[in-house]
Amino acid sequence: MTINIDIYLKFEDKYYRKGCRFSTLSPFNGAEDAAKYTYIYIKQFKKKHENKKVEIDKVIYEGSTDITTEVEKLNRNGNLYLVK
């Protein structure tokens, strides 16, 4: 299954929008798992930019579902790895 997620980030006083398509693992649990995929993407983005501060502005799953709060919770808790 392939999902679409639009990620809006603020990094070094600039705003970025990244449209992502992810191939998911089965079973897929909708918005809950989409938040996990997004968190892992943001974690990789931060690593690529030397772990500088990245703010999550908004995250939209499949064009209409706002999963920003779920992603922020994962970001605060840290250390999530997607293994099924």
C-alpha positions in Angstrom: 0.0 0.0 0.0 1.2 3.5 -0.8 0.2 6.5 1.3 0.6 10.3 0.7 1.7 12.7 3.4 2.3 16.4 3.1 4.9 17.7 5.7 5.3 21.4 6.5 8.4 22.2 8.5 10.2 25.3 9.7 13.9 25.2 9.6 16.3 28.1 10.1 13.6 30.7 9.7 12.4 29.1 6.4 9.3 27.0 5.7 9.5 23.8 3.8 6.8 21.7 2.3 7.6 18.1 1.4 5.1 15.8 -0.3 6.0 12.2 0.5 4.8 8.9 -0.8 5.6 5.9 1.5 5.2 2.2 0.7 3.9 0.8 3.9 4.3 -2.4 5.8 1.4 -4.7 6.5 -0.8 -4.5 8.5 -1.2 -0.7 8.2 -3.1 1.1 10.9 -4.1 4.4 9.0 -3.3 7.7 10.6 -1.5 6.2 13.6 1.1 4.5 11.4 1.3 7.5 9.0 2.4 9.6 12.0 5.2 7.0 12.6 6.4 7.2 9.0 6.4 11.0 9.2 8.3 11.0 12.4 11.0 8.8 10.9 11.2 11.1 7.9 11.6 14.1 10.2 14.2 12.3 12.2 16.2 11.6 9.0 15.8 15.3 7.9 17.2 16.5 11.2 20.1 14.1 11.0 20.9 15.3 7.5 20.9 18.9 8.8 23.2 18.1 11.7 20.3 17.8 14.2 19.5 21.5 14.2 16.1 22.6 15.5 13.3 21.7 13.2 9.7 22.8 14.0 6.7 20.8 12.8 4.2 23.2 11.3 1.6 20.9 9.9 1.3 17.3 8.7 -1.6 16.1 6.4 -2.3 12.5 5.7 -4.0 11.6 2.4 -4.9 15.2 1.6 -7.4 15.7 4.4 -6.5 14.2 7.8 -4.4 16.4 10.0 -2.0 14.2 12.0 0.2 17.0 13.3 -0.6 16.3 17.0 0.3 12.6 16.7 3.6 13.4 15.0 4.5 16.0 17.6 3.8 13.5 20.4 6.2 11.0 18.7 8.8 13.8 18.2 8.7 14.7 21.9 9.0 11.1 23.1 11.7 10.2 20.6 13.4 6.9 19.7 10.7 5.3 17.6 11.7 2.7 15.1 9.2 1.2 12.7 9.4 -2.5 13.0 6.6 -5.0 12.4 
